[in-house]
């Protein structure tokens, strides 16, 4: 089977991901098993996880790890571009952010900043492949349909509130570029449909997703559900799935139907939010997603992901106009991130809620991949910057990246890891990889990184091969 390499293309990813997904239809009940010592008792420091996903590759030197500032001047050497924003102070003396993140900077004393996250070496860089690895802990291709980390948590711990889906995903559409590739990891895989994400593509319409269509009578709605179940029975899972997969799909449908008549459905209705609070978050889809995440946390959700949304060449996928686009993007994320932290703190929920802000990789002006493992370049960068559209970070950089953590037992005002002050701004201290980051999240929830599920008569570990090690220095 083809593995990672410079010749990987989208069709290869789709082919292998599709085969694994079809294979999952035949999977039976995934029984949890433990490697030696995995049954250790871990005292959880968090009950809920919120992932704030900066899809597309947010540049670390333009956000949470600023370097020497170089303002735009026509004809400037490209090698001078380390940061295109000045540094600003945060609430922690030894931590600086870049301009445009003033509100998030003001709550840095509530969290930990990792500056040394490094993405996997997957060859020719495809966003969806790196996002797959971040969300599942495994690099594609795999012979099984790997579950999303949210599904692992939902399956292992179950829902906090039985009326709410344990795993809720907010903000990503799948009818845009690379939508099929994104679907490959927005799934519970072999764990069964009932542990998959409850997907809300637009948070402004969240209330509509948990109520029958307007004007539809209860009896007509019940009939519609029966017809839908008949269609599902004639679909791939109904026709080819194992008994477990069929039953799991039916349970997921019943859970969704039950939510419609539950008081918990009010958590999805943003119109119930006071106007002043709503306006703070109303910076766009991501901001409203953060507001919805706060409401769902209050209602008892277990795992929530809010994404800035991955669309090729849009949002943080800055293949040109990196500086000007980043300035606008900061306006859409800065206030909502800070307000989410403050609101959870004010409600007494931050201590037991782990917020994780991350992305698939970073960006650099000149290096594609890692300095010692460069891959095929995808963006032209002239030696001299004569046009503003070339001012900013355009290439996919995998040797550094920032992760912000708040709440959930994490240290306050802490800095972990270090990157070089000169080009290339790579990791030079306390490197963090996905296995260890996932192990840290699981540890906060009381889950061993060596927990595995028996699938196809072999163990599938919640961190790759069970090697993930929680970074204990991050915990208070």
Secondary structure per residue as TSV (DSSP state, phi and psi in degrees):
chain	resnum	aa	ss	phi	psi
A	1	X	-	360.0	139.5
A	2	X	-	-65.9	136.7
A	3	X	-	-115.7	-170.6
A	4	X	S	-62.3	144.3
A	5	X	B	178.5	175.9
A	6	X	T	-68.5	-18.9
A	7	X	T	-96.1	5.3
A	8	X	-	-63.4	132.6
A	9	X	-	-127.5	173.0
A	10	X	H	-59.7	-40.8
A	11	X	H	-64.2	-31.1
A	12	X	H	-66.9	-42.8
A	13	X	H	-62.3	-47.2
A	14	X	H	-61.7	-40.8
A	15	X	H	-63.2	-49.0
A	16	X	H	-73.7	-38.8
A	17	X	H	-65.4	-39.3
A	18	X	H	-64.2	-40.1
A	19	X	H	-65.0	-41.5
A	20	X	H	-65.9	-38.6
A	21	X	H	-65.2	-42.7
A	22	X	H	-62.9	-37.5
A	23	X	H	-63.2	-32.4
A	24	X	H	-64.9	-23.6
A	25	X	T	-61.9	-31.1
A	26	X	T	-88.8	-4.1
A	27	X	-	-69.4	141.2
A	28	X	-	-91.0	-168.1
A	29	X	-	-60.4	127.5
A	30	X	-	-85.7	105.6
A	31	X	E	-85.2	127.9
A	32	X	E	-69.1	135.0
A	33	X	E	-133.4	165.1
A	34	X	E	-128.8	136.4
A	35	X	-	-74.6	169.3
A	36	X	T	-55.1	125.1
A	37	X	T	86.2	-6.1
A	38	X	T	-74.1	-15.6
A	39	X	T	-81.6	12.0
A	40	X	-	-52.2	145.6
A	41	X	-	-88.5	115.8
A	42	X	-	-110.0	122.9
A	43	X	-	-78.1	113.9
A	44	X	-	-68.5	145.2
A	45	X	S	-109.3	-2.9
A	46	X	-	-143.6	153.1
A	47	X	S	-114.8	-21.3
A	48	X	E	-134.8	145.9
A	49	X	E	-122.6	133.3
A	50	X	E	-118.4	118.0
A	51	X	E	-98.8	123.8
A	52	X	E	-101.4	105.3
A	53	X	E	-99.5	112.6
A	54	X	-	-88.1	74.6
A	55	X	T	-66.0	135.9
A	56	X	T	110.9	-14.4
A	57	X	T	99.9	80.7
A	58	X	-	-76.4	128.9
A	59	X	-	-70.9	126.1
A	60	X	G	-67.6	-35.9
A	61	X	G	-74.9	-10.4
A	62	X	G	-101.3	-1.1
A	63	X	T	-132.5	-85.5
A	64	X	T	-103.8	4.3
A	65	X	S	-142.6	59.7
A	66	X	-	-68.4	146.8
A	67	X	-	-115.6	-162.0
A	68	X	-	-61.0	127.8
A	69	X	B	-79.8	133.4
A	70	X	-	-128.8	101.9
A	71	X	-	-64.9	156.9
A	72	X	-	-70.9	128.0
A	73	X	-	-136.5	135.5
A	74	X	T	-61.9	127.7
A	75	X	T	90.6	4.7
A	76	X	E	-62.9	144.4
A	77	X	E	-64.8	137.8
A	78	X	G	-60.6	-28.9
A	79	X	G	-66.4	-14.7
A	80	X	G	-79.5	-13.3
A	81	X	-	-81.3	95.6
A	82	X	S	-104.5	-48.2
A	83	X	B	-139.4	137.3
A	84	X	S	-103.5	13.0
A	85	X	S	-131.0	144.8
A	86	X	-	-67.7	159.9
A	87	X	E	-78.4	151.4
A	88	X	E	-129.6	158.8
A	89	X	E	-76.3	154.7
A	90	X	-	-117.0	-176.2
A	91	X	S	-72.4	-3.6
A	92	X	S	-117.4	125.5
A	93	X	T	-56.8	-40.3
A	94	X	T	-92.7	8.3
A	95	X	-	-119.0	127.3
A	96	X	E	-116.2	146.8
A	97	X	E	-113.8	-178.8
A	98	X	E	-101.4	157.0
A	99	X	T	-54.0	139.3
A	100	X	T	105.0	-6.9
A	101	X	-	-120.1	37.0
A	102	X	H	-62.5	-38.9
A	103	X	H	-71.2	-42.6
A	104	X	H	-63.8	-37.6
A	105	X	H	-59.4	-32.6
A	106	X	T	-71.8	-15.0
A	107	X	T	-111.6	12.5
A	108	X	G	-63.5	-21.8
A	109	X	G	-71.8	-5.5
A	110	X	G	-97.3	-1.0
A	111	X	E	-144.8	-174.4
A	112	X	E	-119.5	140.2
A	113	X	E	-113.0	121.0
A	114	X	E	-96.1	125.8
A	115	X	-	-108.4	4.8
A	116	X	B	-122.8	25.3
A	117	X	B	-72.0	131.2
A	118	X	-	-124.4	134.2
A	119	X	-	-80.2	166.7
A	120	X	-	-71.5	159.5
A	121	X	-	-91.0	95.6
A	122	X	-	-110.8	15.7
A	123	X	B	77.2	-146.7
A	124	X	S	-49.2	128.5
A	125	X	-	-86.7	119.8
A	126	X	-	-118.0	128.4
A	127	X	H	-55.4	-45.0
A	128	X	H	-65.2	-32.0
A	129	X	H	-69.3	-43.8
A	130	X	H	-68.5	-36.0
A	131	X	H	-66.7	-37.1
A	132	X	H	-58.9	-46.9
A	133	X	H	-64.7	-41.8
A	134	X	H	-62.4	-43.0
A	135	X	H	-82.0	-22.9
A	136	X	H	-108.9	-20.5
A	137	X	S	85.6	0.1
A	138	X	S	-126.6	141.4
A	139	X	-	-84.0	129.9
A	140	X	S	-73.0	151.7
A	141	X	-	-87.4	156.2
A	142	X	-	-129.4	153.5
A	143	X	S	-81.5	-9.5
A	144	X	S	-122.3	159.6
A	145	X	-	-80.3	104.1
A	146	X	-	-70.7	137.6
A	147	X	-	-80.0	145.7
A	148	X	-	-60.6	148.3
A	149	X	H	-56.4	-33.8
A	150	X	H	-64.4	-35.4
A	151	X	H	-71.2	-37.9
A	152	X	H	-60.2	-45.2
A	153	X	H	-66.2	-42.0
A	154	X	H	-62.4	-43.3
A	155	X	H	-69.3	-39.9
A	156	X	H	-76.3	-42.1
A	157	X	H	-102.8	-22.9
A	158	X	-	77.0	175.9
A	159	X	-	-73.3	149.5
A	160	X	S	-77.1	-42.4
A	161	X	S	-114.0	113.8
A	162	X	T	-57.8	-21.3
A	163	X	T	-81.7	-16.8
A	164	X	S	-103.9	144.5
A	165	X	-	-58.5	139.1
A	166	X	S	-71.3	-25.9
A	167	X	E	-128.8	117.5
A	168	X	E	-124.5	128.3
A	169	X	E	-115.6	126.5
A	170	X	E	-122.3	124.9
A	171	X	S	109.7	-9.1
A	172	X	-	-104.0	127.7
A	173	X	-	-95.5	157.7
A	174	X	S	-123.1	13.5
A	175	X	S	-107.1	22.5
A	176	X	S	-116.7	-172.5
A	177	X	T	-56.9	135.6
A	178	X	T	64.2	20.8
A	179	X	H	-60.8	-41.0
A	180	X	H	-65.7	-37.7
A	181	X	H	-66.1	-38.2
A	182	X	H	-66.7	-34.3
A	183	X	H	-61.1	-27.0
A	184	X	T	-61.3	-27.2
A	185	X	T	-115.3	-2.6
A	186	X	S	-87.3	60.9
A	187	X	S	-156.6	157.6
A	188	X	-	-85.6	-3.7
A	189	X	G	56.8	-132.3
A	190	X	G	-71.7	-8.3
A	191	X	G	-75.4	-16.4
A	192	X	-	105.4	146.7
A	193	X	G	-59.1	-30.8
A	194	X	G	-63.4	-17.9
A	195	X	G	-102.7	7.2
A	196	X	S	-78.6	175.4
A	197	X	-	-76.4	141.4
A	198	X	E	-86.6	109.3
A	199	X	E	-96.6	127.5
A	200	X	E	-121.3	103.0
A	201	X	S	-71.3	-34.2
A	202	X	-	-128.1	112.3
A	203	X	G	-60.7	-26.3
A	204	X	G	-64.5	-23.3
A	205	X	G	-105.4	15.4
A	206	X	G	-58.6	-39.0
A	207	X	G	-61.4	-34.3
A	208	X	G	-67.1	-23.3
A	209	X	G	-78.1	-10.9
A	210	X	G	-123.7	25.9
A	211	X	S	-144.8	150.3
A	212	X	-	-61.8	156.3
A	213	X	-	-57.6	147.4
A	214	X	T	-58.8	138.2
A	215	X	T	82.9	-2.0
A	216	X	-	-91.9	126.8
A	217	X	-	-71.7	155.8
A	218	X	H	-56.8	-40.3
A	219	X	H	-66.8	-39.6
A	220	X	H	-66.4	-36.3
A	221	X	H	-66.4	-40.1
A	222	X	H	-62.1	-41.5
A	223	X	H	-63.6	-39.1
A	224	X	H	-62.0	-40.0
A	225	X	H	-62.8	-40.5
A	226	X	H	-62.7	-43.7
A	227	X	H	-63.4	-39.7
A	228	X	H	-63.7	-42.2
A	229	X	H	-62.7	-34.8
A	230	X	H	-65.9	-40.4
A	231	X	H	-63.4	-42.8
A	232	X	H	-62.1	-39.0
A	233	X	H	-61.9	-27.4
A	234	X	T	-94.9	2.8
A	235	X	S	-88.2	-174.3
A	236	X	H	-56.5	-45.6
A	237	X	H	-66.2	-44.5
A	238	X	H	-63.7	-34.7
A	239	X	H	-87.9	-37.2
A	240	X	H	-118.1	-10.0
A	241	X	-	-74.8	157.6
A	242	X	-	-70.1	167.0
A	243	X	H	-58.0	-39.7
A	244	X	H	-62.4	-46.3
A	245	X	H	-65.1	-36.9
A	246	X	H	-64.3	-46.8
A	247	X	H	-65.0	-37.5
A	248	X	H	-65.5	-39.5
A	249	X	H	-64.9	-42.2
A	250	X	H	-63.8	-39.5
A	251	X	H	-63.9	-38.5
A	252	X	H	-64.5	-38.3
A	253	X	H	-67.8	-41.1
A	254	X	H	-64.8	-39.1
A	255	X	H	-62.3	-43.2
A	256	X	H	-65.2	-40.2
A	257	X	H	-65.8	-39.1
A	258	X	H	-65.6	-33.1
A	259	X	H	-61.0	-32.5
A	260	X	H	-59.0	-33.5
A	261	X	T	-103.1	10.8
A	262	X	S	-94.2	145.9
A	263	X	G	-59.1	-22.9
A	264	X	G	-63.9	-18.9
A	265	X	G	-62.6	-22.8
A	266	X	G	-63.3	-23.8
A	267	X	G	-62.9	-23.6
A	268	X	G	-83.5	-9.3
A	269	X	-	-93.5	99.7
A	270	X	G	-70.1	-16.8
A	271	X	G	-69.2	-14.5
A	272	X	G	-82.7	-7.2
A	273	X	S	-79.3	137.2
A	274	X	-	-54.1	143.3
A	275	X	H	-57.7	-41.9
A	276	X	H	-62.6	-42.8
A	277	X	H	-68.1	-41.1
A	278	X	H	-58.8	-43.3
A	279	X	H	-65.3	-31.7
A	280	X	H	-62.6	-39.5
A	281	X	H	-84.0	-17.3
A	282	X	-	-79.2	66.9
A	283	X	S	-104.5	6.8
A	284	X	S	133.7	-168.1
A	285	X	H	-61.3	-42.4
A	286	X	H	-64.7	-44.7
A	287	X	H	-59.7	-45.4
A	288	X	H	-67.7	-29.3
A	289	X	H	-63.5	-37.8
A	290	X	H	-65.9	-39.7
A	291	X	H	-63.0	-44.1
A	292	X	H	-62.6	-39.1
A	293	X	H	-61.6	-40.2
A	294	X	H	-63.6	-43.7
A	295	X	H	-64.9	-39.9
A	296	X	H	-69.7	-34.6
A	297	X	H	-63.4	-43.1
A	298	X	H	-60.9	-34.9
A	299	X	H	-81.1	-12.7
A	300	X	T	109.0	27.5
A	301	X	-	-70.3	153.4
A	302	X	S	-95.2	-49.0
A	303	X	E	-137.6	127.6
A	304	X	E	-131.3	133.5
A	305	X	E	-119.4	132.7
A	306	X	E	-119.1	124.8
A	307	X	E	-114.2	147.8
A	308	X	-	-73.1	-6.9
A	309	X	-	79.3	126.1
A	310	X	-	-90.5	120.3
A	311	X	-	-134.8	126.1
A	312	X	T	-51.8	128.4
A	313	X	T	71.1	11.9
A	314	X	S	-123.6	162.7
A	315	X	T	55.7	-128.3
A	316	X	T	-77.8	0.4
A	317	X	-	-83.8	72.4
A	318	X	-	-89.6	82.4
A	319	X	S	-81.5	-10.8
A	320	X	S	-159.3	165.6
A	321	X	-	51.8	42.0
A	322	X	H	-59.0	-42.0
A	323	X	H	-69.8	-51.3
A	324	X	H	-66.4	-36.9
A	325	X	H	-69.5	-39.1
A	326	X	H	-63.2	-37.6
A	327	X	H	-60.1	-41.6
A	328	X	H	-71.3	-39.6
A	329	X	H	-63.4	-37.4
A	330	X	H	-61.0	-35.8
A	331	X	H	-64.0	-27.6
A	332	X	H	-84.8	-19.8
A	333	X	H	-112.1	-25.4
A	334	X	H	-62.9	-57.4
A	335	X	H	-63.6	-44.4
A	336	X	H	-61.8	-39.3
A	337	X	H	-61.6	-50.3
A	338	X	H	-62.9	-41.6
A	339	X	H	-68.0	-35.1
A	340	X	H	-60.2	-45.2
A	341	X	H	-61.6	-47.1
A	342	X	H	-66.7	-40.6
A	343	X	H	-65.1	-43.9
A	344	X	H	-65.5	-37.9
A	345	X	H	-64.1	-46.0
A	346	X	H	-62.8	-30.8
A	347	X	T	-89.9	2.8
A	348	X	T	73.5	22.6
A	349	X	-	-106.9	-14.4
A	350	X	G	-65.3	-37.6
A	351	X	G	-60.3	-29.1
A	352	X	G	-110.2	11.3
A	353	X	E	-121.0	122.5
A	354	X	E	-96.2	116.1
A	355	X	E	-97.7	129.5
A	356	X	E	-125.0	113.2
A	357	X	E	-101.7	122.3
A	358	X	E	-152.1	174.8
A	359	X	-	-149.7	171.6
A	360	X	S	-73.1	-34.4
A	361	X	-	-166.1	-180.0
A	362	X	E	-104.1	-163.3
A	363	X	E	-139.7	154.5
A	364	X	E	-142.4	156.7
A	365	X	S	-71.4	-31.8
A	366	X	S	-124.9	-30.1
A	367	X	-	-99.1	130.7
A	368	X	S	-104.3	117.8
A	369	X	E	91.6	-130.8
A	370	X	E	-115.1	152.5
A	371	X	T	-56.1	-37.9
A	372	X	T	-93.4	-2.4
A	373	X	E	-140.4	60.8
A	374	X	E	-66.9	149.1
A	375	X	-	-122.7	176.7
A	376	X	-	-55.6	124.9
A	377	X	-	-69.6	147.9
A	378	X	-	-122.2	-8.5
A	379	X	S	-130.9	129.2
A	380	X	-	-77.6	133.2
A	381	X	-	-132.1	111.4
A	382	X	-	-66.7	155.1
A	383	X	S	-63.9	-31.7
A	384	X	E	-119.7	138.3
A	385	X	E	-93.4	99.8
A	386	X	-	-99.3	-10.7
A	387	X	S	-130.2	138.5
A	388	X	G	-58.7	-26.0
A	389	X	G	-66.6	-18.9
A	390	X	G	-94.6	1.3
A	391	X	S	-89.9	110.1
A	392	X	S	138.5	-178.6
A	393	X	-	-100.2	119.9
A	394	X	-	-117.7	-27.9
A	395	X	E	-90.7	154.1
A	396	X	E	-77.4	119.4
A	397	X	E	-119.5	123.0
A	398	X	-	-110.9	2.1
A	399	X	S	-96.7	10.6
A	400	X	-	-166.6	161.3
A	401	X	B	175.4	150.8
A	402	X	-	-103.2	142.2
A	403	X	E	-129.2	127.9
A	404	X	E	-102.5	134.5
A	405	X	E	-125.8	135.2
A	406	X	E	-133.1	144.7
A	407	X	S	70.0	-166.3
A	408	X	T	60.2	28.9
A	409	X	T	88.8	3.6
A	410	X	B	-80.6	149.1
A	411	X	-	-59.4	154.8
A	412	X	S	-105.1	134.8
A	413	X	S	66.9	31.1
A	414	X	E	-106.2	145.6
A	415	X	E	-121.2	129.3
A	416	X	E	-125.6	128.6
A	417	X	-	88.4	163.4
A	418	X	E	-151.1	146.8
A	419	X	E	-124.0	161.0
A	420	X	-	-64.6	144.4
A	421	X	S	-81.8	-12.0
A	422	X	S	-120.5	160.0
A	423	X	S	-62.8	132.3
A	424	X	S	-81.3	140.3
A	425	X	-	-83.7	69.9
A	426	X	-	-94.1	168.5
A	427	X	E	-68.9	131.8
A	428	X	E	-125.7	-4.4
A	429	X	E	-155.1	136.5
A	430	X	S	55.9	55.7
A	431	X	-	-59.2	139.3
A	432	X	B	-120.7	128.7
A	433	X	-	-114.1	169.0
A	434	X	H	-62.0	-37.0
A	435	X	H	-59.4	-41.5
A	436	X	H	-77.1	-33.7
A	437	X	H	-65.8	-44.5
A	438	X	H	-62.7	-42.2
A	439	X	H	-59.9	-35.8
A	440	X	H	-66.2	-44.0
A	441	X	H	-62.6	-45.9
A	442	X	H	-62.8	-40.9
A	443	X	H	-60.4	-41.7
A	444	X	H	-59.1	-29.6
A	445	X	T	-92.7	0.1
A	446	X	T	83.3	19.1
A	447	X	-	-104.9	131.6
A	448	X	-	-73.6	138.1
A	449	X	T	-68.5	-10.0
A	450	X	T	-99.2	4.4
A	451	X	E	-61.8	139.7
A	452	X	E	-138.5	163.2
A	453	X	E	-118.7	137.0
A	454	X	E	-78.7	112.3
A	455	X	E	-136.6	130.1
A	456	X	T	55.0	37.0
A	457	X	T	63.5	29.3
A	458	X	E	-148.9	156.3
A	459	X	E	-79.9	138.3
A	460	X	E	-116.4	111.7
A	461	X	E	-83.4	149.8
A	462	X	S	-71.9	-21.0
A	463	X	S	-118.5	149.2
A	464	X	G	-48.7	117.9
A	465	X	G	57.7	14.9
A	466	X	G	72.4	19.5
A	467	X	-	-92.5	-7.1
A	468	X	-	-62.3	138.5
A	469	X	-	-122.5	122.1
A	470	X	-	-62.0	142.5
A	471	X	-	-87.9	91.5
A	472	X	G	-66.7	-22.5
A	473	X	G	-65.8	-14.8
A	474	X	G	-82.8	-16.4
A	475	X	B	-89.5	144.3
A	476	X	-	-69.8	360.0
